[in-house]
């Protein structure tokens, strides 16, 4: 008799526990919140990466465009490029990347290529701007 009442109580408790839905939303949220937060932060960081890549490529594009236009032009001789012209180009890149400390957190390398008699290109000169140096920052070509 005692075992029957214990069994009845246990099955009634199990039935009540199975049918109770009051904490289901909280439990579902607890299981899905880490996944939702992870995917949300991944999306934010992906957008941040895309913006950083866009900013760096814009600085590189403007640097190359400005460097290709500077120099003393004369109809009698070929175009002369002076050190002051290179400094002006670097000053423009420094000003464009000042919001995110481009020259203290990175390095800009400007190279001049020349074609030799065989058509191969060689580096004629290089100028660098930025505090970073060492592996991954120094030019491996010149």
DSSP file (Angstrom, degrees, kcal/mol; ACC not computed):
  #  RESIDUE AA STRUCTURE BP1 BP2  ACC     N-H-->O    O-->H-N    N-H-->O    O-->H-N    TCO  KAPPA ALPHA  PHI   PSI    X-CA   Y-CA   Z-CA
    1    1 A X     >        0   0    0      0, 0.0     4,-1.8     0, 0.0     5,-0.2   0.000 360.0 360.0 360.0 -42.5    0.0    0.0    0.0
    2    2 A X  H  >  +     0   0    0      1,-0.2     4,-1.9     2,-0.2     5,-0.2   0.891 360.0  52.7 -65.7 -38.7    2.8    2.4    0.9
    3    3 A X  H  > S+     0   0    0      1,-0.2     4,-2.4     2,-0.2    -1,-0.2   0.844 105.9  54.5 -66.6 -33.3    4.6    1.6   -2.4
    4    4 A X  H  > S+     0   0    0      2,-0.2     4,-2.8     1,-0.2    -1,-0.2   0.914 108.6  47.2 -67.6 -42.1    1.5    2.4   -4.4
    5    5 A X  H  X S+     0   0    0     -4,-1.8     4,-2.4     2,-0.2    -2,-0.2   0.884 112.8  49.3 -68.0 -36.7    1.1    5.9   -2.8
    6    6 A X  H  X S+     0   0    0     -4,-1.9     4,-2.5     2,-0.2    -2,-0.2   0.918 113.0  47.8 -65.4 -42.3    4.8    6.6   -3.3
    7    7 A X  H  X S+     0   0    0     -4,-2.4     4,-2.6     2,-0.2     5,-0.2   0.921 112.0  49.2 -64.2 -43.6    4.5    5.5   -6.9
    8    8 A X  H  X S+     0   0    0     -4,-2.8     4,-2.3     1,-0.2    -2,-0.2   0.903 112.1  48.5 -62.7 -41.4    1.4    7.6   -7.4
    9    9 A X  H  X S+     0   0    0     -4,-2.4     4,-2.5     2,-0.2    -1,-0.2   0.918 111.8  49.5 -64.6 -42.5    3.1   10.6   -5.9
   10   10 A X  H  X S+     0   0    0     -4,-2.5     4,-2.4     1,-0.2    -2,-0.2   0.917 113.0  45.5 -64.8 -43.6    6.1   10.2   -8.1
   11   11 A X  H  X S+     0   0    0     -4,-2.6     4,-2.4     2,-0.2    -1,-0.2   0.881 112.6  51.2 -68.2 -36.3    4.1    9.8  -11.3
   12   12 A X  H  X S+     0   0    0     -4,-2.3     4,-2.4    -5,-0.2    -2,-0.2   0.908 111.5  47.8 -65.8 -40.4    1.9   12.8  -10.4
   13   13 A X  H  X S+     0   0    0     -4,-2.5     4,-2.6     2,-0.2    -2,-0.2   0.917 112.3  49.0 -64.8 -42.7    5.1   14.9   -9.8
   14   14 A X  H  X S+     0   0    0     -4,-2.4     4,-2.3     2,-0.2    -2,-0.2   0.891 111.5  49.7 -64.3 -39.0    6.6   13.8  -13.1
   15   15 A X  H  X S+     0   0    0     -4,-2.4     4,-2.2     2,-0.2    -2,-0.2   0.914 112.2  47.1 -65.7 -43.5    3.4   14.6  -14.9
   16   16 A X  H  X S+     0   0    0     -4,-2.4     4,-1.2     1,-0.2    -2,-0.2   0.907 113.1  49.3 -63.9 -41.3    3.2   18.1  -13.3
   17   17 A X  H  < S+     0   0    0     -4,-2.6    -2,-0.2     1,-0.2    -1,-0.2   0.900 112.3  48.0 -64.6 -41.0    6.9   18.7  -14.1
   18   18 A X  H  < S+     0   0    0     -4,-2.3    -2,-0.2     1,-0.2    -1,-0.2   0.878 115.7  43.6 -66.5 -39.2    6.4   17.6  -17.8
   19   19 A X  H  < S+     0   0    0     -4,-2.2     2,-0.4    -5,-0.2    -1,-0.2   0.603  87.6 105.0 -85.0 -12.3    3.3   19.7  -18.2
   20   20 A X     <  +     0   0    0     -4,-1.2     3,-0.1    -3,-0.2    -4,-0.0  -0.587  36.3 168.5 -75.6 123.5    4.7   22.8  -16.5
   21   21 A X    >   +     0   0    0     -2,-0.4     3,-1.0     1,-0.1     4,-0.4   0.192  43.0 107.2-116.0  12.2    5.6   25.5  -19.2
   22   22 A X  T 3  S+     0   0    0      1,-0.2     4,-0.2     2,-0.1     3,-0.2   0.830  87.6  33.8 -68.6 -32.7    6.2   28.5  -16.9
   23   23 A X  T 3> S+     0   0    0      1,-0.1     4,-2.0     2,-0.1    -1,-0.2   0.257  88.3 101.9-104.9  12.5   10.1   28.6  -17.2
   24   24 A X  H <> S+     0   0    0     -3,-1.0     4,-2.7     1,-0.2     5,-0.2   0.897  79.4  50.8 -66.3 -41.5   10.3   27.4  -20.8
   25   25 A X  H  > S+     0   0    0     -4,-0.4     4,-2.4     1,-0.2    -1,-0.2   0.904 111.1  49.0 -63.8 -40.8   11.0   30.8  -22.3
   26   26 A X  H  > S+     0   0    0     -4,-0.2     4,-2.2     2,-0.2    -1,-0.2   0.901 112.0  49.0 -65.0 -40.0   13.8   31.5  -19.8
   27   27 A X  H  X S+     0   0    0     -4,-2.0     4,-1.7     2,-0.2    -2,-0.2   0.912 111.5  48.6 -67.0 -42.6   15.3   28.1  -20.5
   28   28 A X  H  X S+     0   0    0     -4,-2.7     4,-2.2     1,-0.2     5,-0.2   0.903 111.8  50.1 -63.7 -40.2   15.2   28.6  -24.3
   29   29 A X  H  X S+     0   0    0     -4,-2.4     4,-2.6     1,-0.2    -2,-0.2   0.902 107.5  54.2 -63.6 -40.3   16.7   32.1  -23.9
   30   30 A X  H  < S+     0   0    0     -4,-2.2     4,-0.5     1,-0.2    -1,-0.2   0.850 112.6  43.9 -63.6 -33.4   19.5   30.7  -21.8
   31   31 A X  H  < S+     0   0    0     -4,-1.7     4,-0.4     1,-0.1    -1,-0.2   0.851 121.5  36.8 -79.4 -34.1   20.3   28.2  -24.5
   32   32 A X  H  X S+     0   0    0     -4,-2.2     4,-2.5    -5,-0.2     5,-0.2   0.696  96.2  80.2 -94.1 -19.0   20.1   30.5  -27.4
   33   33 A X  H  X S+     0   0    0     -4,-2.6     4,-2.8     1,-0.2     5,-0.3   0.907  91.7  50.6 -58.5 -45.9   21.6   33.7  -25.9
   34   34 A X  H  > S+     0   0    0     -4,-0.5     4,-2.3     1,-0.2    -1,-0.2   0.904 113.1  47.1 -60.8 -37.7   25.3   32.7  -26.3
   35   35 A X  H  > S+     0   0    0     -4,-0.4     4,-2.5     2,-0.2    -2,-0.2   0.926 113.9  46.5 -67.4 -44.1   24.7   31.8  -29.9
   36   36 A X  H  X S+     0   0    0     -4,-2.5     4,-2.3     2,-0.2    -2,-0.2   0.913 114.5  47.3 -65.4 -42.6   22.8   35.0  -30.7
   37   37 A X  H  X S+     0   0    0     -4,-2.8     4,-2.7    -5,-0.2     5,-0.2   0.912 112.3  50.3 -65.2 -42.1   25.4   37.2  -28.9
   38   38 A X  H  X S+     0   0    0     -4,-2.3     4,-2.3    -5,-0.3    -2,-0.2   0.931 112.5  45.7 -62.4 -46.1   28.3   35.4  -30.7
   39   39 A X  H  X S+     0   0    0     -4,-2.5     4,-2.0     2,-0.2    -1,-0.2   0.884 113.1  51.0 -65.5 -37.6   26.7   35.9  -34.1
   40   40 A X  H  X S+     0   0    0     -4,-2.3     4,-2.0     2,-0.2    -2,-0.2   0.931 112.3  44.8 -65.0 -45.8   25.9   39.5  -33.4
   41   41 A X  H  X S+     0   0    0     -4,-2.7     4,-2.5     1,-0.2     5,-0.2   0.865 110.5  55.4 -67.0 -35.2   29.5   40.3  -32.3
   42   42 A X  H  X S+     0   0    0     -4,-2.3     4,-2.1    -5,-0.2    -1,-0.2   0.915 108.3  49.0 -61.8 -42.0   30.9   38.4  -35.2
   43   43 A X  H  X S+     0   0    0     -4,-2.0     4,-2.1     2,-0.2    -2,-0.2   0.899 111.0  49.4 -63.5 -41.5   28.8   40.6  -37.5
   44   44 A X  H  X S+     0   0    0     -4,-2.0     4,-2.1     1,-0.2    -2,-0.2   0.919 112.7  46.9 -65.0 -43.3   30.0   43.8  -35.8
   45   45 A X  H  X S+     0   0    0     -4,-2.5     4,-2.4     2,-0.2    -1,-0.2   0.848 109.7  53.9 -69.3 -33.2   33.6   42.7  -36.1
   46   46 A X  H  X S+     0   0    0     -4,-2.1     4,-2.2     2,-0.2    -1,-0.2   0.914 110.0  47.2 -65.3 -41.7   33.3   41.7  -39.7
   47   47 A X  H  X S+     0   0    0     -4,-2.1     4,-2.2     2,-0.2    -2,-0.2   0.892 111.2  51.9 -64.8 -39.0   31.9   45.2  -40.5
   48   48 A X  H  X S+     0   0    0     -4,-2.1     4,-2.4     2,-0.2    -2,-0.2   0.896 109.2  50.3 -63.8 -40.5   34.7   46.8  -38.5
   49   49 A X  H  X S+     0   0    0     -4,-2.4     4,-2.5     2,-0.2    -2,-0.2   0.910 109.7  50.4 -63.1 -42.7   37.2   44.7  -40.5
   50   50 A X  H  X S+     0   0    0     -4,-2.2     4,-2.1     1,-0.2    -2,-0.2   0.903 111.7  47.7 -63.6 -40.9   35.6   45.8  -43.8
   51   51 A X  H  X S+     0   0    0     -4,-2.2     4,-2.5     2,-0.2    -2,-0.2   0.909 111.7  49.4 -66.9 -41.6   35.8   49.5  -42.7
   52   52 A X  H  X S+     0   0    0     -4,-2.4     4,-2.3     1,-0.2     5,-0.2   0.911 111.6  49.5 -63.8 -41.4   39.4   49.3  -41.6
   53   53 A X  H  X S+     0   0    0     -4,-2.5     4,-2.3     1,-0.2    -1,-0.2   0.898 111.0  50.1 -63.2 -40.4   40.3   47.6  -44.9
   54   54 A X  H  X S+     0   0    0     -4,-2.1     4,-2.0     2,-0.2    -2,-0.2   0.910 110.5  49.6 -64.1 -42.9   38.5   50.3  -46.8
   55   55 A X  H  X S+     0   0    0     -4,-2.5     4,-2.0     2,-0.2    -2,-0.2   0.925 112.5  46.5 -63.7 -45.1   40.3   53.1  -44.9
   56   56 A X  H  X S+     0   0    0     -4,-2.3     4,-2.4     1,-0.2    -1,-0.2   0.911 112.5  49.9 -65.7 -41.5   43.8   51.6  -45.5
   57   57 A X  H  X S+     0   0    0     -4,-2.3     4,-2.4    -5,-0.2    -1,-0.2   0.851 108.8  53.0 -67.2 -31.7   43.1   51.0  -49.2
   58   58 A X  H  X S+     0   0    0     -4,-2.0     4,-2.5     2,-0.2    -1,-0.2   0.897 109.3  48.6 -68.3 -39.6   41.9   54.6  -49.5
   59   59 A X  H  X S+     0   0    0     -4,-2.0     4,-2.5     2,-0.2    -2,-0.2   0.926 113.1  48.0 -63.7 -43.5   45.1   55.9  -48.0
   60   60 A X  H  X S+     0   0    0     -4,-2.4     4,-2.4     2,-0.2    -2,-0.2   0.903 112.2  49.2 -64.2 -40.8   47.1   53.7  -50.3
   61   61 A X  H  X S+     0   0    0     -4,-2.4     4,-2.4     2,-0.2    -2,-0.2   0.931 113.8  44.8 -64.4 -45.9   45.2   54.8  -53.3
   62   62 A X  H  X S+     0   0    0     -4,-2.5     4,-2.9     2,-0.2     5,-0.2   0.878 112.3  52.9 -66.5 -37.3   45.6   58.5  -52.5
   63   63 A X  H  X S+     0   0    0     -4,-2.5     4,-2.5    -5,-0.2    -2,-0.2   0.936 112.1  44.5 -62.9 -46.4   49.3   58.1  -51.7
   64   64 A X  H  X S+     0   0    0     -4,-2.4     4,-1.7     2,-0.2    -2,-0.2   0.900 114.8  49.0 -65.4 -39.9   49.9   56.4  -55.0
   65   65 A X  H  X S+     0   0    0     -4,-2.4     4,-0.8    -5,-0.2    -2,-0.2   0.931 114.0  45.1 -65.8 -45.3   47.8   59.0  -56.9
   66   66 A X  H >X S+     0   0    0     -4,-2.9     4,-1.0     1,-0.2     3,-0.7   0.902 112.2  51.9 -65.4 -40.5   49.6   61.9  -55.2
   67   67 A X  H 3< S+     0   0    0     -4,-2.5     3,-0.2     1,-0.2    -1,-0.2   0.832 106.8  53.8 -66.9 -30.7   53.0   60.4  -55.7
   68   68 A X  H 3< S+     0   0    0     -4,-1.7    -1,-0.2     1,-0.2    -2,-0.2   0.699 111.4  46.0 -76.3 -16.4   52.4   59.9  -59.4
   69   69 A X  H << S+     0   0    0     -4,-0.8    -1,-0.2    -3,-0.7    -2,-0.2   0.593  93.5  91.9-100.9 -12.7   51.4   63.6  -59.8
   70   70 A X     <  +     0   0    0     -4,-1.0     2,-0.1    -3,-0.2    16,-0.0  -0.310  51.5  77.1 -83.9 167.0   54.3   65.4  -57.9
   71   71 A X  S    S-     0   0    0     10,-0.1     2,-0.6     2,-0.1    10,-0.2  -0.392  81.1 -68.7 121.6 163.5   57.5   66.6  -59.3
   72   72 A X  B     -A   80   0A   0      8,-2.7     8,-2.3    -2,-0.1     2,-0.4  -0.790  50.1-158.7 -89.2 120.4   59.0   69.5  -61.3
   73   73 A X        +     0   0    0     -2,-0.6     2,-0.3     6,-0.2     5,-0.1  -0.847  17.0 167.7-106.0 136.5   57.8   69.3  -64.9
   74   74 A X        -     0   0    0      3,-0.5    -2,-0.0    -2,-0.4     0, 0.0  -0.982  39.1-132.9-140.3 151.5   59.5   70.9  -67.7
   75   75 A X  S    S+     0   0    0     -2,-0.3    -1,-0.1     1,-0.2     4,-0.0   0.673 105.8  52.8 -77.1 -15.4   59.1   70.6  -71.5
   76   76 A X  S    S+     0   0    0      2,-0.1     2,-0.3    -3,-0.0    -1,-0.2   0.802 114.8  25.2 -91.2 -31.0   62.9   70.3  -71.9
   77   77 A X  S    S-     0   0    0      1,-0.1    -3,-0.5     3,-0.0     3,-0.1  -0.754  89.4 -85.5-128.3 172.3   63.7   67.5  -69.5
   78   78 A X        -     0   0    0     -2,-0.3    -1,-0.1     1,-0.1     2,-0.1  -0.304  64.0 -74.6 -73.3 165.5   62.0   64.6  -67.9
   79   79 A X        -     0   0    0     -6,-0.1     2,-0.5     1,-0.1    -6,-0.2  -0.378  46.9-145.5 -66.3 134.3   60.1   65.0  -64.7
   80   80 A X  B     -A   72   0A   0     -8,-2.3    -8,-2.7    -2,-0.1     2,-0.5  -0.866   5.7-157.0-104.4 134.1   62.2   65.5  -61.6
   81   81 A X        -     0   0    0     -2,-0.5     2,-0.2   -10,-0.2   -10,-0.1  -0.948  13.7-163.7-111.3 123.1   61.0   64.2  -58.2
   82   82 A X     >  -     0   0    0     -2,-0.5     4,-1.5     1,-0.1     3,-0.4  -0.627  31.7-114.5-105.0 163.2   62.5   65.9  -55.2
   83   83 A X  H  > S+     0   0    0      1,-0.2     4,-2.4    -2,-0.2     5,-0.2   0.848 116.4  58.9 -63.0 -34.8   62.6   64.8  -51.6
   84   84 A X  H  > S+     0   0    0      1,-0.2     4,-1.9     2,-0.2    -1,-0.2   0.844 102.7  53.9 -64.8 -32.6   60.4   67.7  -50.6
   85   85 A X  H  > S+     0   0    0     -3,-0.4     4,-2.0     2,-0.2    -1,-0.2   0.909 108.6  48.0 -66.4 -42.0   57.7   66.3  -53.0
   86   86 A X  H  X S+     0   0    0     -4,-1.5     4,-2.5     1,-0.2    -2,-0.2   0.902 109.8  53.0 -64.5 -40.6   57.9   62.9  -51.3
   87   87 A X  H  X S+     0   0    0     -4,-2.4     4,-2.2     1,-0.2    -1,-0.2   0.879 108.0  51.2 -62.6 -37.0   57.6   64.6  -47.9
   88   88 A X  H  X S+     0   0    0     -4,-1.9     4,-1.9     2,-0.2    -1,-0.2   0.897 109.4  49.9 -65.4 -40.1   54.5   66.4  -49.1
   89   89 A X  H  X S+     0   0    0     -4,-2.0     4,-1.9     1,-0.2    -2,-0.2   0.919 112.5  47.1 -64.1 -43.3   53.0   63.1  -50.2
   90   90 A X  H  X S+     0   0    0     -4,-2.5     4,-2.7     1,-0.2    -2,-0.2   0.860 108.0  56.1 -67.2 -34.7   53.8   61.5  -46.8
   91   91 A X  H  X S+     0   0    0     -4,-2.2     4,-2.2     2,-0.2    -1,-0.2   0.892 107.3  49.7 -63.5 -38.1   52.3   64.5  -45.0
   92   92 A X  H  X S+     0   0    0     -4,-1.9     4,-2.2     2,-0.2    -2,-0.2   0.906 112.1  47.1 -66.0 -41.1   49.0   64.0  -46.9
   93   93 A X  H  X S+     0   0    0     -4,-1.9     4,-2.1     2,-0.2    -2,-0.2   0.891 111.5  51.5 -67.1 -38.5   49.0   60.3  -46.0
   94   94 A X  H  < S+     0   0    0     -4,-2.7     8,-0.2     1,-0.2    -2,-0.2   0.905 111.5  47.4 -63.5 -41.2   49.8   61.2  -42.3
   95   95 A X  H >< S+     0   0    0     -4,-2.2     3,-0.8     1,-0.2     4,-0.3   0.884 112.0  49.7 -67.8 -38.3   46.9   63.7  -42.2
   96   96 A X  H 3< S+     0   0    0     -4,-2.2     3,-0.4     1,-0.2    -2,-0.2   0.863 117.8  39.2 -70.0 -34.6   44.5   61.2  -43.8
   97   97 A X  T ><>S+     0   0    0     -4,-2.1     5,-2.2     1,-0.2     3,-0.8   0.236  85.1 103.4 -98.4  14.1   45.4   58.4  -41.4
   98   98 A X  G X 5 +     0   0    0     -3,-0.8     3,-1.3     1,-0.2    -1,-0.2   0.810  69.2  66.2 -67.5 -29.6   45.7   60.7  -38.3
   99   99 A X  G 3 5S+     0   0    0     -3,-0.4    -1,-0.2    -4,-0.3    -2,-0.1   0.791 114.1  29.8 -65.2 -26.6   42.3   59.6  -36.9
  100  100 A X  G < 5S-     0   0    0     -3,-0.8    -1,-0.3     0, 0.0    -2,-0.2  -0.008 112.9-108.9-124.6  30.7   43.6   56.1  -36.3
  101  101 A X  T <>5 +     0   0    0     -3,-1.3     4,-2.1     1,-0.1     3,-0.5   0.886  49.1 172.6  50.4  53.9   47.3   56.7  -35.7
  102  102 A X  H  ><S+     0   0    0     -5,-2.2     4,-0.8     1,-0.2    -4,-0.1   0.882  73.6  47.7 -61.7 -39.9   48.4   55.2  -39.0
  103  103 A X  H  4 S+     0   0    0      1,-0.2    28,-3.1     2,-0.2    29,-0.3   0.692 117.2  41.3 -81.4 -16.6   52.1   56.3  -38.6
  104  104 A X  H  4 S+     0   0    0     -3,-0.5    -1,-0.2    26,-0.2    -2,-0.2   0.702 123.8  36.4 -97.3 -23.0   52.4   55.0  -35.0
  105  105 A X  H  < S+     0   0    0     -4,-2.1     2,-0.2    -5,-0.1    -2,-0.2   0.357 126.5  16.7-108.5   4.1   50.5   51.8  -35.5
  106  106 A X     <  -     0   0    0     -4,-0.8    26,-1.2    -5,-0.2    25,-0.4  -0.838  68.8-116.6-155.6-169.2   51.7   51.0  -39.0
  107  107 A X        -     0   0    0     -2,-0.2     2,-0.5    23,-0.2    23,-0.2  -0.994  11.4-154.2-147.9 136.3   54.2   51.7  -41.8
  108  108 A X  E     -B  129   0B   0     21,-3.6    21,-2.6    -2,-0.3     2,-0.5  -0.947  10.2-167.9-112.3 130.3   53.9   53.1  -45.2
  109  109 A X  E     -B  128   0B   0     -2,-0.5     2,-0.5    19,-0.2    19,-0.2  -0.979   1.6-166.2-120.7 122.5   56.5   52.2  -47.9
  110  110 A X  E     -B  127   0B   0     17,-3.2    17,-2.5    -2,-0.5     2,-0.3  -0.935  12.7-172.3-108.7 125.8   56.6   54.2  -51.2
  111  111 A X  E     -B  126   0B   0     -2,-0.5     2,-0.5    15,-0.2    15,-0.2  -0.892  18.1-146.3-121.6 147.9   58.7   52.6  -53.9
  112  112 A X  E     -B  125   0B   0     13,-2.7    12,-3.5    -2,-0.3    13,-0.9  -0.964  18.2-158.3-112.0 125.1   59.8   53.8  -57.3
  113  113 A X  E     -B  123   0B   0     -2,-0.5     2,-0.4    10,-0.2    10,-0.2  -0.812   7.0-170.0-104.4 143.4   60.0   51.1  -60.1
  114  114 A X  E     -B  122   0B   0      8,-2.8     8,-2.9    -2,-0.4     2,-0.5  -0.982  20.0-130.1-129.1 143.6   62.1   51.4  -63.2
  115  115 A X  E     -B  121   0B   0     -2,-0.4     6,-0.2     6,-0.2     5,-0.1  -0.790  24.4-150.4 -90.5 131.6   62.1   49.2  -66.2
  116  116 A X    >   -     0   0    0      4,-2.9     3,-1.4    -2,-0.5    -1,-0.0  -0.180  38.8 -82.2 -88.4-170.6   65.6   48.0  -67.3
  117  117 A X  T 3  S+     0   0    0      1,-0.3    -1,-0.0     2,-0.1    -2,-0.0   0.798 129.4  52.4 -65.5 -28.8   66.7   47.2  -70.9
  118  118 A X  T 3  S-     0   0    0      2,-0.1    -1,-0.3     1,-0.0     3,-0.1   0.501 119.3-107.4 -85.6  -3.7   65.2   43.7  -70.7
  119  119 A X  S <  S+     0   0    0     -3,-1.4     2,-0.2     1,-0.3    -2,-0.1   0.419  75.8 136.0  91.4  -1.8   61.8   44.9  -69.5
  120  120 A X        -     0   0    0     -5,-0.1    -4,-2.9     1,-0.0     2,-0.4  -0.552  52.6-127.6 -77.7 145.1   62.2   43.7  -66.0
  121  121 A X  E     -B  115   0B   0     -6,-0.2     2,-0.3    -2,-0.2    -6,-0.2  -0.783  27.8-177.7 -95.6 136.5   61.2   46.1  -63.3
  122  122 A X  E     -B  114   0B   0     -8,-2.9    -8,-2.8    -2,-0.4     2,-0.5  -0.931  34.1-103.4-128.3 154.7   63.6   47.0  -60.5
  123  123 A X  E     -B  113   0B   0     -2,-0.3   -10,-0.2   -10,-0.2     3,-0.1  -0.670  30.4-176.5 -79.9 122.6   63.2   49.2  -57.4
  124  124 A X  E     -     0   0B   0    -12,-3.5     2,-0.3    -2,-0.5    -1,-0.2   0.890  66.4 -17.9 -85.2 -45.2   65.0   52.5  -58.0
  125  125 A X  E     -B  112   0B   0    -13,-0.9   -13,-2.7     2,-0.0    -1,-0.4  -0.981  56.1-155.1-156.0 160.9   64.3   53.9  -54.5
  126  126 A X  E     -B  111   0B   0     -2,-0.3     2,-0.4   -15,-0.2   -15,-0.2  -0.994   3.0-168.1-139.0 145.2   62.1   53.5  -51.4
  127  127 A X  E     -B  110   0B   0    -17,-2.5   -17,-3.2    -2,-0.3     2,-0.3  -0.992  11.5-157.5-130.3 142.0   61.0   55.8  -48.7
  128  128 A X  E     -B  109   0B   0     -2,-0.4     2,-0.4   -19,-0.2   -19,-0.2  -0.887   8.5-170.7-121.7 150.6   59.2   54.7  -45.5
  129  129 A X  E     +B  108   0B   0    -21,-2.6   -21,-3.6    -2,-0.3     2,-0.2  -0.991  44.3  63.1-139.0 128.9   57.0   56.5  -43.0
  130  130 A X  S    S-     0   0    0     -2,-0.4   -26,-0.2   -23,-0.2   -23,-0.2  -0.482  71.1-107.2 135.3 156.4   55.9   55.1  -39.7
  131  131 A X  S    S+     0   0    0    -28,-3.1   -27,-0.2   -25,-0.4   -24,-0.1   0.770  84.8  96.0 -83.6 -28.0   57.1   53.9  -36.3
  132  132 A X        +     0   0    0    -26,-1.2     2,-0.3   -29,-0.3   -27,-0.1  -0.418  47.4 157.3 -70.8 135.8   56.6   50.2  -36.8
  133  133 A X        +     0   0    0     -2,-0.1     2,-0.2     2,-0.1    -2,-0.0  -0.957  25.9  59.1-149.0 167.1   59.6   48.2  -38.0
  134  134 A X  S >> S+     0   0    0     -2,-0.3     4,-2.3     2,-0.0     3,-2.1  -0.693  92.3   3.1 109.5-165.6   60.8   44.7  -37.8
  135  135 A X  T 34 S+     0   0    0      1,-0.3    -2,-0.1    -2,-0.2     0, 0.0  -0.318 132.4  15.9 -60.6 130.5   59.4   41.4  -39.2
  136  136 A X  T 34 S+     0   0    0      2,-0.2    -1,-0.3     1,-0.1     4,-0.1   0.247 125.3  57.9  91.4 -13.0   56.2   42.0  -41.1
  137  137 A X  T <4 S+     0   0    0     -3,-2.1    -2,-0.2     2,-0.1     2,-0.1   0.714  82.8  82.2-116.4 -37.8   56.8   45.8  -41.5
  138  138 A X  S  < S-     0   0    0     -4,-2.3    -2,-0.2     1,-0.1     2,-0.2  -0.406  88.7-102.3 -72.5 148.3   60.1   46.2  -43.3
  139  139 A X        -     0   0    0      1,-0.1    -1,-0.1    -2,-0.1    -2,-0.1  -0.488  22.6-159.2 -70.2 135.0   60.2   45.9  -47.0
  140  140 A X  S    S+     0   0    0     -2,-0.2    -1,-0.1     1,-0.1    -2,-0.0   0.443  86.3  53.8 -91.9  -0.5   61.5   42.6  -48.3
  141  141 A X              0   0    0      0, 0.0   -18,-0.2     0, 0.0    -1,-0.1   0.788 360.0 360.0-103.3 -34.9   62.3   44.0  -51.7
  142  142 A X              0   0    0    -17,-0.0    -2,-0.1   -31,-0.0   -16,-0.1   0.446 360.0 360.0-132.4 360.0   64.5   47.0  -51.2
